[in-house]
Amino acid sequence: MSRFRHLISIDDLSKDDIEHILKKTDDFLEAAMGRERPRILEGRILVNLFFEPSTRTRMSFESAMKRLGGEVINLGSVEASSVAKGESLADTVRVVSGYGDCIVIRHYREGSARFASMVSEVPVINAGDGAGQHPTQTLLDLYTIRKEVGLRGLKIALVGDLKYSRTVHSLIKALTHFKAEILLVSPEALRLPEELRENGRFAECSLDYAVENADVLYVTRIQKERFPDEDEYRKVAGSYRITARMVRDSDVLIMHPLPRVDEIAYDVDSLPNAIYFRQAFYGVPVRMAILSEVML
Ligand code: NCD
């Protein structure tokens, strides 16, 4: 019996649901590395509907589905699909929900995944809706934190674009379940929206303070594509840059949903603090857990 049919917002999950997925992820680690071959989704088809660029999310969903014995079909490029002829999202979703057993959707409009779930015949998973939510990223972020430092008593600093990053917006909601202390580091223009500051322990601080005091720095890319105009973006581009010199003598762990642009220097990659590539790998077992939850 599935605990949820669709996965649209992290808010749709209770703390117990989140812990259930994290525990289930442990069971898929070997399979994610190709060392076990549980063909539990054999005969099922996943439909990938990506209206925005993606590397990790789309490909880790594909890898997860295939490693569980399932198949994947893709919308492909938006220009090559009927969307380019003016087809509505509702029609596209309604039709492709007849072509598979689950839809993964990423769209530039906030609320689009929720809307898709209302017209789809099969479960819908939100892979990012504008500046809204990115719940599967949050589950893999939580999994990474749990594995690397533990979620209890966590002090985490969110760094960069706190206004537009959907990964931050999702993660914050989940962190309130675990009573984390949250430090906020951002340019003035990219502060965390007020409505996301309810029910949490938040404090604004400098990057130096965060490096010294947090267990984890969760660094984000400035979300250029969400800015109403390019000039506004230019004013804040390059505001923060983590370098090896800044973190070498600290125990702070560095996470990033990726892709990075220039906010983490390449010389950080070889330090033990850098865990963002492991974090990206955990996307596979976490998505195996999610896919099996909604399809079995
Ligand atoms: C993120 C996204 O799409 O929100 N990428 C991802 O899924 N790992 C982060 C980003 O694009 O900055």
Residues whose N, C-alpha, C, O or C-beta is under 5 A from the ligand:
A	BS01	NCD	R56 T57 G128 R166 T167 R221 P257 L258 P259
